Amino acid sequence: QGTLFGKNAAAGAIHLVSKKPEDEFSARVKVGLGNFSQRVVEGMVNVPLNEDVALRINVLDNQNDGYIRNEFDGNKLADENNSGATAMLSWQLSEDTDLLFKLEYANVDQSAAVDISTLAAKDVYSNSVSLDFTPVETLELWGTSLTVNSVLDEYSLTSISAFKKFESSNLRDQDG
């Protein structure tokens, strides 16, 4: 495990592989509604641009108003406000060589996890706390990658070049 995924993967790894663009048109939209004004919208479109090039775009928007009341200032906590998108362009350059270009974006701007002290809380299962400030979690991720696969006689060569920019902040009230 450590050789493949790094020294901190001793307990295992979860390897997620995105579905690549395909040579047939397809599209899907999924909408979900739930408690606390939960709204989730997911969408995907796969478009073959010509015989050798295809594009796949996935988007997600997830929102809810929160379910924990902060007695200190009246704000709602444990809300969700996150979105993301991925675009992939595949190109079959030749019979032996293909290219996959990927762009990805994610954005989170919501209240952070709420810490509830079991010593100070009257009821740890209640939907209210008293925090002297609103915990905030923000994250923004931009990424791009280029993967080239080529078969050279009985060998294959894979080149992966990537860049990611990640900014994150997590302010929490941990004094109970």
Protein Blocks (a to p, Z undefined) as FASTA:
>chain_A
ZZmnojklmnoccddddddddfbdcddddddddehhiacddddddddfblmbccdddddd
dddebjadcfknopaehiacdddddddddddfblmbccddddddddddddddddddfklp
mblkbcbdcdfbdcddddddddddddddddehjbccddddddddddddddddfeZZ
